């Protein structure tokens, strides 16, 4: 009987000692070194997307502060207020950096050509004299 208990105990130790030692490697498999992570870059906005929205500009004209607001809508309409005088009309891109605005306040039937000098999420610089000899760049900031 004593031999049987010793034999069974020895066999049990043998099985425990010979069993494969399975280790949970899931943490290792998921470490940054072993896992390909999909990194998505934020989508870059186009100029056409960046110009949309509400903009404001303030400038000093010979001692008089002039406030200007401009709203460019996705549907091709715009609204502009300069020193309290409102106008509205339509706008469209004619190439990657120029838009044409048309309204009853613009004399030319072809509208007025504006050059988009800079367009970011916070700034919109427009040359309102794109057809003229001398640039007239207005530096708008996005309304908050």
C-alpha positions in Angstrom: 0.0 0.0 0.0 2.8 2.4 0.9 4.5 1.5 -2.4 1.3 2.3 -4.3 0.9 5.8 -2.7 4.5 6.6 -3.4 4.2 5.3 -6.9 1.0 7.3 -7.5 2.6 10.4 -6.0 5.7 10.0 -8.2 3.5 9.6 -11.3 1.6 12.7 -10.4 4.7 14.7 -10.0 6.0 13.3 -13.3 2.8 14.4 -15.1 3.0 17.9 -13.5 6.7 18.2 -14.3 6.2 17.0 -17.9 3.2 19.0 -18.8 3.6 21.9 -21.2 3.7 25.2 -19.5 1.3 27.2 -21.6 1.8 30.9 -21.0 -0.7 33.5 -22.1 1.2 35.4 -24.8 -1.8 37.5 -25.8 -0.3 40.6 -24.1 2.9 40.1 -26.0 1.1 39.6 -29.3 -0.7 42.8 -28.8 2.3 44.9 -27.9 3.0 47.9 -30.2 6.0 46.1 -31.6 4.0 43.1 -32.7 0.8 44.6 -33.8 0.3 46.6 -37.0 -1.8 49.5 -36.1 -3.8 51.3 -38.7 -2.9 55.0 -38.4 -5.3 57.3 -40.2 -4.1 60.7 -41.1 -6.7 63.5 -40.8 -8.1 64.2 -44.2 -6.7 67.3 -45.7 -9.4 69.8 -46.6 -9.5 71.3 -50.1 -9.5 75.1 -50.7 -13.2 74.8 -51.7 -14.0 73.3 -48.3 -11.7 75.7 -46.3 -13.3 78.9 -47.7 -16.8 77.9 -46.5 -18.2 79.6 -43.5 -18.3 82.9 -41.6 -15.4 85.3 -41.8 -14.5 88.7 -40.3 -12.0 91.4 -41.0 -11.3 94.7 -39.3 -9.1 97.4 -40.7 -8.2 101.0 -40.1 -9.0 103.3 -43.0 -7.3 106.7 -42.3 -8.3 106.6 -38.6 -11.7 105.0 -39.1 -12.2 101.4 -38.1 -14.0 99.4 -40.7 -15.6 96.0 -39.9 -16.3 93.5 -42.6 -18.0 90.2 -42.5 -18.2 87.6 -45.2 -20.2 84.3 -45.4 -19.5 81.8 -48.2 -22.2 79.1 -48.3 -21.8 75.7 -49.8 -24.8 76.3 -52.1 -22.9 79.1 -53.9 -24.5 82.0 -52.2 -22.6 84.6 -50.2 -23.4 87.5 -47.8 -21.1 90.4 -47.1 -21.4 93.4 -44.8 -18.9 96.2 -44.9 -19.3 99.1 -42.4 -23.0 98.2 -42.0 -23.8 98.0 -45.7 -25.0 94.5 -46.7 -24.8 92.8 -50.0 -25.5 89.3 -51.2 -25.1 87.3 -54.3 -23.5 84.2 -55.7 -19.9 82.9 -55.9 -18.1 80.0 -57.6 -14.6 78.7 -58.1 -13.2 79.3 -61.6 -9.9 77.5 -60.9 -8.0 76.3 -57.9 -7.3 79.8 -56.5 -9.9 82.1 -57.9 -13.5 82.7 -57.3 -16.0 85.0 -59.1 -18.6 86.8 -57.1 -21.8 88.2 -58.6 -24.3 90.6 -57.1 -26.5 93.5 -58.0 -23.8 95.7 -56.4 -21.1 94.6 -58.8 -21.3 96.5 -62.1 -19.6 94.0 -64.3 -22.0 91.3 -65.7 -19.1 88.9 -65.4 -18.8 89.6 -61.7 -15.7 90.3 -59.7 -12.7 88.0 -59.6 -11.2 87.3 -56.2 -7.9 85.4 -55.7 -7.7 83.1 -52.7 -4.2 83.9 -51.4 -4.4 81.8 -48.3 -7.0 79.4 -46.9 -6.7 77.6 -43.6 -9.2 76.5 -41.0 -8.7 79.8 -39.3 -7.6 82.3 -41.9 -8.8 83.4 -45.4 -6.8 85.9 -47.3 -8.5 87.3 -50.4 -7.1 89.6 -53.0 -10.2 91.6 -54.0 -8.4 93.3 -56.8 -7.3 90.2 -58.7 -8.0 91.9 -62.0 -6.1 95.1 -61.1 -2.5 96.1 -61.1 -2.2 96.4 -57.3 -3.1 93.7 -54.9 -5.7 94.5 -52.2 -5.4 91.5 -49.8 -7.9 91.3 -47.0 -6.9 88.9 -44.2 -10.1 87.4 -42.7 -10.3 85.3 -39.6 -13.0 82.7 -39.0 -15.8 83.8 -36.8 -16.0 81.8 -33.6 
